[in-house]
Amino acid sequence: MSEDRKLLEPMATVVSIALRTLLALLTAGLVFSVIHGSWGSVSACVTDDSASSSTAPSGFLPENGAQVGSVPRYCAENPDAHLRLLDELGTLPSTLLLISGLFLLHRLLQGAARDGVHTVRTASRFRRLGWWLLLGSLAVEIVEDNARAALLAELAKTADFTAVAWLDMWSTPYLAVLTGLGLLTFARITRAGASMREDLQGVV
């Protein structure tokens, strides 16, 4: 399968290095948190994008014909465990999705190099990664937006934790969704190629 292994470069090497680097950084962060007896950031902050204002904040001087808007950002200087948890849930799921996605991609590339690109196993790994990105990105967006909306409700007197507040935070992960759909399509193409390859081998 040396030819298949060559086809997967330099992607396989880049993914392997990126995955190892992220895991090393995550491990170092966990060790640092344990040693210092703390986790997360020292402050919990959230931006209320729905409350943007055209009033120019002091200290910002736009050019003629330009305007400066302001968006409120609320921060708790000494957050308790509840606020810090909400703050972490506003960003941590994306990091976990990135690492897990890189892990599945690494497994996909390793398996393709070992078993071959045009195989049923490779098609199955394509499908697994595609569904993971498609459903995972939507789940991550839901969790993070709910966490940010809940944190905003805790820090701003004018904000409530409602469905409307959650929708104001919503940002559709178009790229991840399209990538997931693309991988599902490649899974079908790879499976079709594997079937054609088996048929040709049977004929020969």
C-alpha positions in Angstrom: 0.0 0.0 0.0 3.0 2.3 -0.5 1.3 4.1 -3.4 -1.8 4.8 -1.2 0.5 6.0 1.6 2.1 8.5 -0.8 -1.2 9.8 -1.9 -2.1 10.7 1.7 0.9 12.9 2.2 1.5 15.6 3.3 -1.9 15.5 4.9 -1.2 12.5 7.1 2.0 14.0 8.6 0.4 17.4 9.2 -2.7 15.9 11.0 -0.4 13.7 13.1 1.7 16.7 14.2 -1.3 18.9 14.9 -3.0 16.2 16.9 0.1 15.5 19.0 0.6 19.2 19.6 -2.9 19.9 20.7 -2.9 16.9 23.1 0.4 18.1 24.5 -0.9 21.6 25.1 -4.1 20.2 26.6 -2.2 18.0 29.0 0.1 20.8 30.0 -2.9 23.0 30.7 -4.5 20.3 32.9 -1.2 19.8 34.8 -0.8 23.5 35.3 -4.4 23.8 36.6 -3.8 20.9 39.0 -0.5 22.3 40.3 -2.0 25.8 40.9 -5.3 24.3 42.3 -7.5 26.2 39.8 -9.1 25.6 36.5 -10.5 27.9 33.8 -9.8 31.6 33.5 -9.7 34.0 36.5 -12.7 35.9 35.0 -15.9 34.9 33.3 -16.9 37.2 30.4 -19.6 37.3 27.8 -20.4 39.7 25.0 -24.0 40.7 24.3 -24.0 41.1 20.5 -27.8 41.7 20.5 -27.3 45.0 22.4 -25.0 46.8 20.0 -25.2 50.5 20.0 -24.4 53.2 17.5 -23.1 55.4 20.3 -19.4 55.9 19.9 -17.4 54.9 23.0 -15.0 57.5 24.3 -11.4 57.2 23.1 -12.3 56.0 19.6 -12.1 58.6 16.8 -13.4 57.4 13.4 -12.4 58.9 10.1 -14.9 61.1 8.3 -17.7 59.0 6.9 -17.1 56.1 9.3 -18.9 55.2 12.5 -17.9 53.5 15.7 -20.4 51.2 17.5 -20.2 49.7 20.9 -21.1 46.2 22.1 -21.3 45.5 25.8 -19.1 42.9 27.4 -19.9 41.7 30.9 -17.2 40.2 33.1 -17.3 38.8 36.6 -13.9 39.6 38.2 -14.3 36.9 41.0 -16.6 34.3 39.5 -17.8 31.4 41.5 -17.7 27.8 40.3 -21.1 28.1 38.6 -20.1 31.1 36.5 -16.7 29.6 35.7 -18.4 26.4 34.5 -20.7 28.4 32.2 -17.7 30.3 30.9 -15.8 27.1 30.1 -18.9 25.6 28.5 -18.9 28.6 26.2 -15.6 27.6 24.6 -14.5 24.1 25.7 -16.8 22.0 23.5 -15.3 23.5 20.3 -11.9 22.5 21.5 -13.0 19.0 22.2 -14.7 18.7 18.8 -11.5 19.9 17.1 -9.3 17.4 19.0 -11.8 14.5 18.5 -12.2 15.4 14.8 -8.4 15.4 14.3 -8.2 12.0 16.1 -10.8 10.5 13.7 -9.1 12.1 10.7 -5.8 10.6 11.9 -7.4 7.2 12.3 -8.9 7.6 8.8 -5.5 8.4 7.2 -3.7 5.7 9.1 -6.3 3.1 8.1 -6.3 4.3 4.5 -2.5 4.0 4.3 -2.7 0.5 5.8 -5.7 -1.0 4.1 -5.9 1.1 1.0 -7.8 4.2 -0.1 -10.5 2.4 -2.1 -11.8 0.0 0.5 -15.0 -0.5 2.4 -13.2 0.2 5.7 -12.0 3.6 4.5 -15.5 4.4 3.3 -16.8 3.5 6.8 -14.2 5.8 8.4 -15.2 8.6 6.0 -18.8 8.2 7.1 -18.0 8.1 10.8 -15.9 11.4 10.5 -18.6 13.0 8.4 -21.4 12.3 10.9 -19.2 13.3 13.8 -18.5 16.7 12.3 -22.1 17.2 11.1 -23.9 16.3 14.3 -21.0 17.3 16.6 -20.8 20.9 15.3 -24.5 21.4 15.8 -24.4 19.9 19.3 -21.4 22.1 20.2 -23.1 25.2 18.9 -26.2 24.4 21.0 -24.2 23.8 24.2 -22.0 26.9 23.8 -24.8 29.2 22.9 -26.9 28.0 25.9 -23.9 28.5 28.2 -23.2 32.0 26.9 -26.9 32.9 27.2 -27.1 31.6 30.7 -23.9 33.4 31.7 -25.2 36.7 30.2 -28.4 36.2 32.2 -26.3 35.9 35.4 -24.2 39.0 34.7 -26.7 41.4 33.0 -29.8 42.7 34.7 -31.5 43.4 31.4 -30.9 39.8 30.1 -33.0 36.7 30.8 -32.2 33.1 30.0 -34.9 32.5 27.3 -35.2 30.9 23.9 -34.9 34.3 22.3 -31.7 35.0 24.2 -30.3 31.6 23.0 -31.3 32.4 19.4 -29.5 35.7 19.6 -26.3 33.8 20.4 -26.8 31.3 17.6 -24.3 31.1 14.8 -24.7 28.3 12.3 -21.5 26.3 11.8 -21.8 26.4 8.0 -18.2 25.2 7.3 -18.3 22.3 9.6 -21.8 21.2 8.3 -20.7 21.5 4.7 -17.5 19.6 5.5 -19.5 16.8 7.2 -21.8 16.6 4.2 -18.8 16.5 1.9 -17.2 13.6 3.8 -20.5 11.7 3.7 -20.5 12.1 -0.1 -16.9 11.0 -0.3 -17.8 7.9 1.8 -20.4 7.0 -0.9 -17.9 7.6 -3.7 -15.2 5.5 -1.9 -17.6 2.7 -1.2 -18.6 2.7 -4.9 -15.0 2.7 -5.9 -14.3 -0.3 -3.6 -17.2 -2.2 -5.1 -15.9 -1.6 -8.6 -12.4 -2.6 -7.6 -13.7 -5.9 -6.1 -15.7 -6.6 -9.3 -12.6 -5.9 -11.5 -10.5 -8.2 -9.3 -13.2 -10.9 -9.6 -13.1 -10.6 -13.4 -9.3 -10.8 -13.5 
